[in-house]
Amino acid sequence: MRYDTEHKQRTHEKVVQEAANAIRQHGPDKIGIASLMSKLGLTHGGFYAHFNSKDDLVAEAISHMFEDRMEAFRKCLAGAEPAEGLASYIDLYLSIRHRDRRDKGCPVASLASDIARMPLVARKRFEVGIQHLTDAFTDVLKILDKPQPEILAASVVAEMVGAMTIARAITNSDLSERILDTARRNVKERVGLANT
């Protein structure tokens, strides 16, 4: 049976979305093509109509994860004052909900420990994604007239990712929440949003 281009594109996007969720949840080494395709009601052989290899899928899934994160950033800023929008994103990022939804969250916090062992194509997509996220922060910090916005943005992104990574790793829920609360207060204070 032949499918139109739109159907193929929708299927391609479903595979990428499913792979992104699985990679965030279990890591890139734990996903299998056969099980991924089966979960979507597709055949293992059908995978190769969309991707040349698992590495290609992983790289595309990483780009997709970052686009999800950027969409969350844009939604927080849409229709809001820059300070309010940035504070909203910081709250969203350093939330218990984000901590508990690893399958939908930030790819940096999910993949930081795996990325160095991944193929070059995936590592490059990861690097581009981090740069876009940092640039988005930089743009808002420039609007807010913060000194050295590029350096501040890189530092803030690193602090947020680090806090989320540690909060997810800790089994003690109270300690995990304190880490997120402390990071949220510290980041907001550093960017001049302590009262937002």
Secondary structure, 3 states (H helix, E strand, C coil): CCCCHHHHHHHHHHHHHHHHHHHHHHCHHHCCHHHHHHHCCCCCHHHHHCCCCHHHHHHHHHHHHHHHHHHHHHHHHCCCCHHHHHHHHHHHHCCHHHHHCHHHCCHHHHHCCCHHHCCHHHHHHHHHHHHHHHHHHHHHHHHCCCCCHHHHHHHHHHHHHHHHHHHHHCCCHHHHHHHHHHHHHHHHHHCCCCCC
